[in-house]
Amino acid sequence: MLKKVIVLLILSVVMLSSGFASAQVSLDNPYKAIKQVAGNTFERLAKDQTAITKNPNHLKKVVEDELLPYIDYKYAAYKVLGSYIQKIRSIKDKDEKKAEIAKVKRFIEVFKSYLVTTYAGVFTQYTDQIVEFDPAQKVEDKKIVMVGTRIVENGKPDIHIGFKMKKNKKGQWRAYDMVAEGISLLDAKQSELHGILRKEGLEYVITLLDKKSKLPIQAKG
């Protein structure tokens, strides 16, 4: 059930209501940003269908070009590591601390690649669902907002999806988490890795995610 929800979470960022035209992404409003990124991605998927059919790994290229620039993967990686970051900050030995910080930097890069592969794999499952987006609202002085969407499919209850958006120092909004019916994608990943991280260490987790990130994308079916 959780896997299905996560699939719907990721699908929702690239699906549109019919008739939406692709546009240049503006990051000054989180509501507009989500809808515009979705539009550009959907348009690119349609345009590159021939290349995707010949080589499903081309989906990774689409994700890197159309989605990754609008995902705050660094902040998401820190959230997944959770208390491990606090543990590093408390290290007194300079050399030990430097080594652990280097591992965190490697984890961020591997986590980014892992996200690309995860998103690319989910795109093979797209059918004909419709996603409705909350209308744009003023965000004023807020730094984190939840942008709501609804997945609509005939004969099934609507599924409510929320995108957590964070504003950076430049005033640009990027997504860092997705929540479906109360289930956070980051919380799920943190729970999955917490025990492994505590038992095996960060080096093991980096190796694990690196292997997953390099898995080839399989065509649907």
N, C-alpha and C positions, 0 to 999 in steps of 0.2 A: 504493500500500500504506500509506504514511504517513497519507494523508488518511483511509483507512478506519479505521486505528487510532485517530486523533484523534476520529473520529465515535463510535467505541465508548467511548473515554475519557469523553466528555461525556455520552453516553447513560447510562453506568453510575451517574451521580450521581442519576438520577431514576427508575430502574427498581427494582422490588421483587420479592421472592418473594411469591407469592400469600398473601393473608390478613393482611398487615401493616396495622395500623390507624394512621391519622394521629395524631400527638401533638404537644404543645407541645415546641419544640426546647430542649434543655438543652445548653449549650456547655461543661459542666465535664468532659466525657469525649469525646474525638474519635470513638470507635467508635459511641457512642450518637448523637452529633450527625449523623454521616453518614447513619445509618439513618433518623433522624427527619426530617431535611431531605428525604431522598428520598421518604418517606411523604407529607409535606405537599405536595410538588410534584406527585407522581403523583395525589393526590386532587384538587388544583386543576386539573390538566390534564383529568381526567375531568369535573369539574364545569363547566368552561368550554368544552367541546367545541363547543357551538352558536356561541358567540362566535368561537371560533378558526376554525370552518368559514366563517363569514361574512367574517371579517377575520383572516388569518393573522398580521398584525402584533400581534394581541392576545397572542401568545406572548411578546413582549417584556415586556408588563406582568406576565405570570406569572413570568418570570425575575426581573424587578426586585423583585417582592413575595416570592417563595418561595426564591430561590437567592442573589441578590446580597448580602443581609445576612450570609450565612454564608461568603462568599468574601473572603479578604484580598487584594483586587485591588490595593491600594497596594503591598504587599510583592511581589506578583507582577510589578507594573510595574517596580519597582526591579530585580528579578531579570532581567527581559528587557533592561533598559538596560545591566546589567552594568558593564563597565569605564567606560562613559560617565559614570556617577555619580562615579567616582574622578577622572575628568578634570575635572569641574566643581569638585570640592573643592580641586583644586590651582590653580585660577585665582586670581591675585593681585589683579587689578583688581576693585574692589568693584562697579562698575556692570555690568561684563561678567558677573560672577558672579551678580548679582541677576537679570539678563536670562535667563541660562541656567536658574536655579532656577525662574523663572516658566514657562519652556518645559516643564520637568519636571512642574510642577503641571498644566499643560494636557495633557501626555501622559498623566498618570494618569487624568484625567477622560475623555479620548478612549479610552484603553485599557479603561476600565470600560464605556463604551458599546459598544465593539467586542466585548467578552466577552458582553454581553447579546445582541447580534445573532447572534453565533456560536452561543451556546447555544440561542437561539430557533429558529434555522435547523435545527439538528440534531434538535430535538424533532419536526420534521415527518417524520423518518425512523424513528421508533419503530415496532416491530412487536410481537413477542410474546416477546422474549428474557427470560430470568430472571437475576436477579443475586443471588448469595449473599454475605452480609457476614460478615467475621470477627467472632467474638463479642467483646463488650466486655472490655477488660483494664485493669488498673491502670496508670496512666502515671507515678505517683510524681512525681519531680522533672524529668521530661523536658520539653523545650520544643518539640521537633519529633518527630513520630511518623509512621509510614506505616501507614495503615489499608488492609488488603487486601480485595479483593472478587474474585469470579469470575463472568464472564459465561458462562451455560450455555445452549446451543442444541442441539437434537436433531441428531445426525449430524455435529457439528463438535467439535473439541477445545475444552476450556475455555480462556478467555482470562483471564489474571490481571491485575488492575488494582490499582494502589496509589494511594491519595490521601495526599499529603503535607499534614499538618496542623500548624499553628503556634499555640502558646499565646501570647496577648498579656499585657500587664502586669496585666490584670484577671483573668487565669486562664481566659479564654475561648478555645476552640479554633475555628479557621477553616481551611478548605482554601485552599491557594495553588498547588498543582501536582498533576498527575495523571500517572502513569507506567504504561504498558502494555508488558509484555514488554521492559522496559528502555528504552523510549522515553518521554522526558519531554516533556510538552506545552510547558512553558516553554522548555526547551532547544531544541526545534524552532522555536519562535517567535523565540527569540534568534538562532539561526543564520540564519533567514530575513531578519531585519531588520538583522543586524550589518553586512553589506556596504553596504546602503542607507544606514544611519546614518552609516557612515564616509565614504561618497562624497557623499551628498546633504545630510546633517545632520539634526538632530532636527526642525526645522520641517517638512521634507519628509515625514518619517515620521508626524508628527502629522496632516498633511493627508491622507496615504494612509489611515491608520486611520480618520480621521473620515469619509471617503467610504465606506469599507467598513461602518462602523457605521450609516450612514444607508440602506443598501440595504434595500428592502422584503423581507419574508419571503414566500417562494413556497410555495404549498401543495404537498404531496407529489405528484410526477408532473407 
